[in-house]
Amino acid sequence: MGHLSTPHIAATSSGPTRLPGEVSSGGDSAHPSLDIGQLLDDGPWTVLQKIVVFIAALSIIMDGFDGQLIGFAVPVLMKEWGVTRGDFAPALAAGLVGMGIGSAFAGLLADRFGRRGAVIVSVMVFGLATFCIGFSANVWQIGALRFIAGLGIGGALPSSTTVAAEFTPARRRTLAITATIVCVPLGGMLAGLFASVVLPNLGWRALFFLGGALAVLLGFLLLFILPETPRFLVRRPARWAELRQLVGRMSRPVAADIVFTDLGEQRIEKREGFLALFEKGRARDTIALWCAFFLNLLAVYSAFTWLPTMLTSEGLDVAIAGSGLTAYNFGGVLGALTCAMAITRYGSRWPLLLCSFLGATTALYLTRVNIGLEANILIAGFGVQGFFANAVQSTMYAVCAYVYPTSVRATGTASALAFGRLGAILSAFAGATVITVGGKDGYLLMLGVAMIGLTLSLAVVGRHIPARKT
């Protein structure tokens, strides 16, 4: 990607042309300074920045794609190996444990060593591990490889969303972050279409071989084209030459003696690390966001992991059961984009509360649907439930990006997601138990109760994204 030619902001009669955020320090020996935060937020959203957000979105598509392949394969594996839902629960939980660990450590590593490396390593790890699942001979081998894949899957999401947030102007940040997060259900939807072709023709092993290989190829692509974020580089003067080159590629060429600052973030936060999540009045929001992620991921991963299995246990064939998860993900894509547009205009509080409440209402209503007589209505209903559940999940990352400053943004997002993974881990065991004991209605009741708790948690968050000023 070469030099771009977006014109500078016009010069005034009082002095030379300056970029947004550029000031003169005064004096003959002083160097001009450039506030990178102001430059990013007040300047244009250039082609390079859009390309980076698109690349981050690709990594999350692969995250959702590889992460959900197991949900489509479980019914086939249960039949081929003669195992039960309970036998698979530990293997599925192992993957979710890996995601929780990956989420926590990727955030800390991204804040300390860089967002770029965290994204690339995460994609490579889950790609290679997913590929190796195709060689598995038993449930325990799948569990071990899912744990390793989970480390990468868990790490890719907070790292990629941080990249998207830090390359996007504040006025477009909510939509950009949501557009990347929505790629999780989009990846799951593509995985469903992929599985519908590969499973009946090539078998479950090919499902993992091909899915893993695609992720590895993406990892090599990221290695060559993904840059480090400006807001990470500005905090490391030793890498200012790299930052200077990057700013130039974003149509903002600067002098060789420029001094970079990030005044807005530096005024907000001086201390890095986990404890900073509980300082400056953030404790309430941090705990509330942890609870919200826990309950939301309990509901979402109950669908990602068990929805096809639940539908087959109710007598539907594998193809129709798989379409239930595909509908759930399709609804999730629409819901996330719709909610993001609503948040951009109205702020995050009421759109999130409304979506979580309607998600609970939909799940509880579906307990009244007769699966034998109204299977199509049930599948469509899961699309609606996915609309609301994924709308909340995707846009909560934008709330995290708003609540936490640059120095702890990846750590804050990753810690919330790591706590949320505990809900996902619970879904591995709770889903198997609830389906066995309560069938469809027990499963839907669990989703409804989780969404009610999510509504209450989001109501406690104090620092929601504000409504757009008109």
HELIX and SHEET records of a PDB file:
HELIX    1   1 ILE A   36  ASP A   42  1                                   7    
HELIX    2   2 VAL A   47  TRP A   81  1                                  35    
HELIX    3   3 ARG A   85  PHE A  113  1                                  29    
HELIX    4   4 ARG A  115  ILE A  133  1                                  19    
HELIX    5   5 VAL A  139  GLU A  166  1                                  28    
HELIX    6   6 ALA A  170  ARG A  172  5                                   3    
HELIX    7   7 ARG A  173  ILE A  181  1                                   9    
HELIX    8   8 CYS A  183  LEU A  202  1                                  20    
HELIX    9   9 TRP A  204  ILE A  225  1                                  22    
HELIX   10  10 PRO A  230  LEU A  233  1                                   4    
HELIX   11  11 PRO A  237  ARG A  239  5                                   3    
HELIX   12  12 TRP A  240  ARG A  249  1                                  10    
HELIX   13  13 LEU A  263  ILE A  268  1                                   6    
HELIX   14  14 PHE A  274  PHE A  278  5                                   5    
HELIX   15  15 ALA A  283  SER A  313  1                                  31    
HELIX   16  16 VAL A  318  TYR A  346  1                                  29    
HELIX   17  17 ARG A  349  LEU A  366  1                                  18    
HELIX   18  18 ALA A  375  VAL A  403  1                                  29    
HELIX   19  19 THR A  406  VAL A  460  1                                  55    
SHEET    1   A 3 GLU A  22  VAL A  23  0                                        
SHEET    2   A 3 SER A  33  ASP A  35 -1                                        
SHEET    3   A 3 VAL A 259  THR A 261  1                                        
END                                                                             
